[in-house]
């Protein structure tokens, strides 16, 4: 399984945008809501599961999308199922570790 990631520094915090690789470039539509899983936001490069785990563990701010990404995060104890929001069967989760 590959993950698409973009890693940046935001206000002196490490920020990770990560999603399931197959979601990159897709539009998620539910009712009047349209979300674009853009390459500009998530697609700096692709990583394998081991590197994704390491990035999830060390990032302060994490924006996640996709079933595999959210599942990996929850398995690592990062985030809560209660905080996961789903749009058109695609789960999303945002984490702030300050």
Backbone as a printed PyTorch tensor [residue, N CA C, xyz], in Angstrom:
tensor([[[  0.8480,  -1.1900,   0.0000],
         [  0.0000,   0.0000,   0.0000],
         [  0.8830,   1.2390,   0.0000]],

        [[  0.5770,   2.1490,  -0.9000],
         [  1.2990,   3.4210,  -0.9320],
         [  0.4080,   4.5400,  -0.4190]],

        [[  1.0880,   5.5630,   0.0970],
         [  0.4300,   6.7470,   0.6070],
         [  1.0130,   7.9580,  -0.1000]],

        [[  0.1690,   8.9330,  -0.4020],
         [  0.6310,  10.1990,  -0.9700],
         [  0.7970,  11.1700,   0.1910]],

        [[  1.9390,  11.8690,   0.2200],
         [  2.1940,  12.7770,   1.3410],
         [  2.7510,  14.1050,   0.8720]],

        [[  2.5240,  15.1190,   1.6900],
         [  3.1940,  16.4090,   1.5730],
         [  3.5400,  16.7970,   3.0020]],

        [[  4.8130,  17.0130,   3.2350],
         [  5.2950,  17.3540,   4.5650],
         [  5.8240,  18.7840,   4.5310]],

        [[  5.3610,  19.6170,   5.4730],
         [  5.7790,  21.0130,   5.5220],
         [  5.9830,  21.4400,   6.9760]],

        [[  6.4450,  22.6490,   7.1330],
         [  6.5860,  23.2520,   8.4520],
         [  5.5530,  24.3790,   8.5290]],

        [[  4.7060,  24.3520,   9.5400],
         [  3.6760,  25.3690,   9.7180],
         [  3.7890,  25.9200,  11.1320]],

        [[  4.1060,  27.1930,  11.2480],
         [  4.2600,  27.8630,  12.5420],
         [  5.1500,  27.0530,  13.4880]],

        [[  6.3170,  26.6560,  12.9710],
         [  7.3060,  25.8820,  13.7180],
         [  6.8210,  24.5080,  14.1700]],

        [[  5.8180,  23.9750,  13.5030],
         [  5.3150,  22.6290,  13.7760],
         [  5.4180,  21.8040,  12.4950]],

        [[  5.7100,  20.5230,  12.6320],
         [  5.7470,  19.6550,  11.4560],
         [  4.3140,  19.2880,  11.0630]],

        [[  3.9550,  19.5880,   9.8120],
         [  2.6140,  19.3110,   9.3190],
         [  2.6910,  18.2650,   8.2150]],

        [[  1.8370,  17.2630,   8.3120],
         [  1.7870,  16.1780,   7.3440],
         [  0.3960,  16.1110,   6.7310]],

        [[  0.3410,  16.1620,   5.4090],
         [ -0.8890,  15.8880,   4.6690],
         [ -0.6800,  14.5180,   4.0510]],

        [[ -1.5620,  13.5700,   4.3410],
         [ -1.3850,  12.1940,   3.8940],
         [ -2.7220,  11.5800,   3.4920]],

        [[ -2.6980,  10.8390,   2.3830],
         [ -3.9210,  10.1680,   1.9330],
         [ -3.5630,   8.8540,   1.2490]],

        [[ -4.5520,   8.0020,   1.0720],
         [ -4.3780,   6.7950,   0.2820],
         [ -3.9880,   7.2240,  -1.1270]],

        [[ -2.9660,   6.6100,  -1.6880],
         [ -2.4320,   7.0350,  -2.9860],
         [ -3.4910,   7.0320,  -4.0860]],

        [[ -4.4040,   6.0810,  -4.0620],
         [ -5.4060,   6.0090,  -5.1370],
         [ -6.4370,   7.1360,  -5.0840]],

        [[ -6.4780,   7.8820,  -3.9860],
         [ -7.4070,   9.0120,  -3.8860],
         [ -6.8640,  10.2820,  -4.5450]],

        [[ -5.5660,  10.3310,  -4.7760],
         [ -4.9330,  11.5380,  -5.3000],
         [ -5.5460,  11.9460,  -6.6470]],

        [[ -5.9830,  13.1960,  -6.7070],
         [ -6.5970,  13.7250,  -7.9180],
         [ -8.0970,  13.4940,  -8.0280]],

        [[ -8.6950,  12.8040,  -7.0760],
         [-10.1390,  12.4920,  -7.1210],
         [-10.9760,  13.6190,  -6.5300]],

        [[-12.1950,  13.7180,  -7.0140],
         [-13.1910,  14.6210,  -6.4270],
         [-14.1660,  13.7840,  -5.6190]],

        [[-14.4040,  14.2150,  -4.4120],
         [-15.3380,  13.5510,  -3.5120],
         [-16.5780,  14.4260,  -3.4460]],

        [[-17.7220,  13.8720,  -3.8210],
         [-18.9530,  14.6550,  -3.8780],
         [-20.0130,  14.0090,  -3.0030]],

        [[-20.6240,  14.8240,  -2.1540],
         [-21.7460,  14.3860,  -1.3290],
         [-22.7190,  15.5460,  -1.2330]],

        [[-23.8650,  15.4010,  -1.8590],
         [-24.8370,  16.4910,  -1.8890],
         [-24.2350,  17.7010,  -2.5770]],

        [[-24.2770,  18.8460,  -1.8910],
         [-23.7290,  20.0800,  -2.4560],
         [-22.2460,  20.2620,  -2.1370]],

        [[-21.6660,  19.3490,  -1.3510],
         [-20.2620,  19.4310,  -0.9630],
         [-19.3790,  18.7170,  -1.9810]],

        [[-18.3510,  19.4060,  -2.4660],
         [-17.3510,  18.8120,  -3.3510],
         [-15.9760,  19.0690,  -2.7670]],

        [[-15.2140,  18.0040,  -2.5780],
         [-13.8510,  18.1090,  -2.0630],
         [-12.9110,  17.5090,  -3.0940]],

        [[-11.7900,  18.1740,  -3.3220],
         [-10.8050,  17.6810,  -4.2760],
         [ -9.5700,  17.2330,  -3.5180]],

        [[ -9.1930,  15.9820,  -3.6970],
         [ -7.9740,  15.4510,  -3.0850],
         [ -6.8360,  15.8150,  -4.0490]],

        [[ -6.3070,  17.0050,  -3.8950],
         [ -5.4070,  17.5750,  -4.9030],
         [ -3.9500,  17.1590,  -4.7130]],

        [[ -3.2490,  17.1000,  -5.8400],
         [ -1.8180,  16.8230,  -5.8240],
         [ -1.0680,  17.9520,  -5.1220]],

        [[ -1.5520,  19.1730,  -5.2640],
         [ -0.9110,  20.3100,  -4.6200],
         [ -0.9390,  20.2300,  -3.1080]],

        [[ -1.9520,  19.5820,  -2.5440],
         [ -2.0910,  19.4940,  -1.0910],
         [ -1.4940,  18.1990,  -0.5360]],

        [[ -1.7280,  17.0890,  -1.2250],
         [ -1.3080,  15.7810,  -0.7230],
         [ -0.1630,  15.1370,  -1.5080]],

        [[  0.1510,  15.6180,  -2.6990],
         [  0.9620,  14.8250,  -3.6020],
         [  2.4040,  15.2030,  -3.8180]],

        [[  3.1280,  15.5460,  -2.7990],
         [  4.5530,  15.8410,  -2.9690],
         [  5.3220,  14.5880,  -3.4090]],

        [[  5.0130,  13.4590,  -2.7390],
         [  5.6610,  12.1970,  -3.0940],
         [  4.8700,  11.0240,  -2.5260]],

        [[  5.2600,   9.8190,  -2.9520],
         [  4.6240,   8.6000,  -2.4710],
         [  5.5600,   7.8820,  -1.5120]],

        [[  4.9760,   7.3000,  -0.4610],
         [  5.7620,   6.5480,   0.5140],
         [  5.0830,   5.2130,   0.7900]],

        [[  5.8750,   4.2850,   1.2830],
         [  5.3580,   2.9730,   1.6890],
         [  4.9030,   3.0470,   3.1480]],

        [[  4.2930,   1.9730,   3.6210],
         [  3.6940,   1.9300,   4.9510],
         [  4.6800,   2.2700,   6.0690]],

        [[  5.8980,   1.7360,   6.0160],
         [  6.8690,   1.9930,   7.0910],
         [  7.1780,   3.4750,   7.2400]],

        [[  7.3990,   4.1510,   6.1150],
         [  7.6900,   5.5880,   6.1860],
         [  6.4590,   6.3730,   6.6100]],

        [[  5.2720,   5.9460,   6.1510],
         [  4.0300,   6.6040,   6.5590],
         [  3.8630,   6.5160,   8.0750]],

        [[  4.1310,   5.3540,   8.6480],
         [  4.0420,   5.1800,  10.1010],
         [  4.9690,   6.1440,  10.8230]],

        [[  6.1990,   6.2190,  10.3610],
         [  7.1800,   7.1020,  10.9830],
         [  6.7400,   8.5660,  10.9130]],

        [[  6.2530,   8.9850,   9.7630],
         [  5.7830,  10.3690,   9.5950],
         [  4.5770,  10.6620,  10.4770]],

        [[  3.6480,   9.7070,  10.5690],
         [  2.4730,   9.8920,  11.4250],
         [  2.8850,  10.0510,  12.8870]],

        [[  3.8620,   9.2610,  13.3220],
         [  4.3070,   9.2940,  14.7170],
         [  5.0430,  10.5810,  15.0700]],

        [[  5.6730,  11.2320,  14.1010],
         [  6.5300,  12.3760,  14.4060],
         [  5.9440,  13.7330,  14.0030]],

        [[  4.7790,  13.7520,  13.3860],
         [  4.1900,  15.0170,  12.9340],
         [  3.3000,  15.6270,  14.0060]],

        [[  3.2920,  16.9450,  14.0830],
         [  2.4830,  17.6610,  15.0700],
         [  1.0610,  17.9270,  14.5720]],

        [[  0.9370,  18.2190,  13.2870],
         [ -0.3590,  18.4980,  12.6640],
         [ -0.5090,  17.5220,  11.5070]],

        [[ -1.6250,  16.7850,  11.4790],
         [ -1.8080,  15.7680,  10.4400],
         [ -3.1920,  15.9170,   9.8210]],

        [[ -3.2280,  16.0640,   8.5050],
         [ -4.4770,  16.0790,   7.7360],
         [ -4.5220,  14.7730,   6.9550]],

        [[ -5.5200,  13.9380,   7.2270],
         [ -5.5770,  12.5990,   6.6380],
         [ -6.8590,  12.3710,   5.8550]],

        [[ -6.7350,  11.5460,   4.8090],
         [ -7.9030,  11.1330,   4.0340],
         [ -7.6900,   9.7140,   3.5270]],

        [[ -8.7450,   8.9270,   3.5910],
         [ -8.6910,   7.5770,   3.0330],
         [ -8.7700,   6.4880,   4.0870]],

        [[ -9.3520,   5.3720,   3.7050],
         [ -9.5700,   4.2600,   4.6340],
         [ -8.2730,   3.6720,   5.1560]],

        [[ -7.2870,   3.4410,   4.2850],
         [ -6.0220,   2.8480,   4.7180],
         [ -5.2460,   3.8040,   5.6220]],

        [[ -5.2300,   5.0800,   5.2630],
         [ -4.5180,   6.0830,   6.0560],
         [ -5.1140,   6.2030,   7.4480]],

        [[ -6.4330,   6.3190,   7.5180],
         [ -7.1120,   6.4600,   8.8180],
         [ -6.9370,   5.1880,   9.6400]],

        [[ -7.0580,   4.0300,   9.0060],
         [ -6.8770,   2.7620,   9.7050],
         [ -5.4700,   2.6620,  10.3110]],

        [[ -4.4550,   3.0390,   9.5410],
         [ -3.0800,   3.0150,  10.0370],
         [ -2.9150,   3.9690,  11.2200]],

        [[ -3.4570,   5.1590,  11.1050],
         [ -3.3610,   6.1470,  12.1740],
         [ -4.0030,   5.6280,  13.4630]],

        [[ -5.2030,   5.1020,  13.3620],
         [ -5.9000,   4.5960,  14.5470],
         [ -5.1550,   3.4080,  15.1500]],

        [[ -4.5940,   2.5480,  14.2990],
         [ -3.8000,   1.4030,  14.7740],
         [ -2.5930,   1.8790,  15.5890]],

        [[ -2.0120,   3.0140,  15.1950],
         [ -0.8650,   3.5840,  15.9050],
         [ -1.2760,   4.3720,  17.1470]],

        [[ -2.5800,   4.4960,  17.3920],
         [ -3.0630,   5.2510,  18.5480],
         [ -3.0980,   6.7460,  18.3010]],

        [[ -3.0800,   7.1350,  17.0330],
         [ -3.1190,   8.5490,  16.6610],
         [ -4.5400,   8.8740,  16.2180]],

        [[ -5.2350,   9.6570,  17.0310],
         [ -6.6120,  10.0140,  16.7150],
         [ -7.6100,   9.0670,  17.3480]],

        [[ -8.8670,   9.3820,  17.1320],
         [ -9.9720,   8.6160,  17.6990],
         [-11.0270,   8.3690,  16.6210]],

        [[-11.6160,   7.1890,  16.6540],
         [-12.6830,   6.8970,  15.6890],
         [-13.8160,   7.9110,  15.7830]],

        [[-14.0500,   8.4420,  16.9750],
         [-15.1130,   9.4280,  17.1640],
         [-14.8630,  10.7080,  16.3810]],

        [[-13.5900,  11.0160,  16.1110],
         [-13.2330,  12.2530,  15.4100],
         [-13.2290,  12.0990,  13.8920]],

        [[-13.3550,  10.8790,  13.3980],
         [-13.3210,  10.6360,  11.9540],
         [-14.6380,  11.0970,  11.3270]],

        [[-14.5280,  11.8950,  10.2790],
         [-15.6980,  12.3450,   9.5130],
         [-15.6490,  11.6720,   8.1480]],

        [[-16.7970,  11.2920,   7.6400],
         [-16.8570,  10.5980,   6.3560],
         [-17.6640,  11.4170,   5.3580]],

        [[-17.0910,  11.5920,   4.1780],
         [-17.7570,  12.2780,   3.0790],
         [-17.7720,  11.3130,   1.9010]],

        [[-18.9600,  10.9320,   1.4620],
         [-19.1210,  10.0250,   0.3320],
         [-18.2400,   8.7790,   0.4870]],

        [[-18.2920,   8.1560,   1.6610],
         [-17.5800,   6.9200,   1.9830],
         [-16.0570,   7.0860,   2.0940]],

        [[-15.5560,   8.3150,   2.1260],
         [-14.1220,   8.5680,   2.3090],
         [-13.9330,   9.2000,   3.6850]],

        [[-13.1940,   8.5220,   4.5730],
         [-12.9640,   9.0910,   5.9110],
         [-11.8770,  10.1710,   5.9030]],

        [[-12.0660,  11.1680,   6.7750],
         [-11.1270,  12.2710,   6.9560],
         [-10.8780,  12.4360,   8.4430]],

        [[ -9.6570,  12.8430,   8.7960],
         [ -9.3040,  13.0630,  10.1920],
         [ -8.2070,  14.1250,  10.2550]],

        [[ -8.3330,  15.0550,  11.1740],
         [ -7.3150,  16.0840,  11.3990],
         [ -6.8440,  15.9810,  12.8390]],

        [[ -5.5310,  15.9750,  13.0340],
         [ -4.9210,  15.8420,  14.3510],
         [ -4.0380,  17.0440,  14.6400]],

        [[ -4.1290,  17.5870,  15.8510],
         [ -3.2400,  18.6500,  16.3180],
         [ -2.5640,  18.1610,  17.5880]],

        [[ -1.2790,  17.9540,  17.5470],
         [ -0.4680,  17.5790,  18.7310],
         [  0.4230,  18.7550,  19.0550]],

        [[ -0.0120,  19.6110,  19.9560],
         [  0.7830,  20.7950,  20.2990],
         [  1.4950,  20.6170,  21.6040]]])
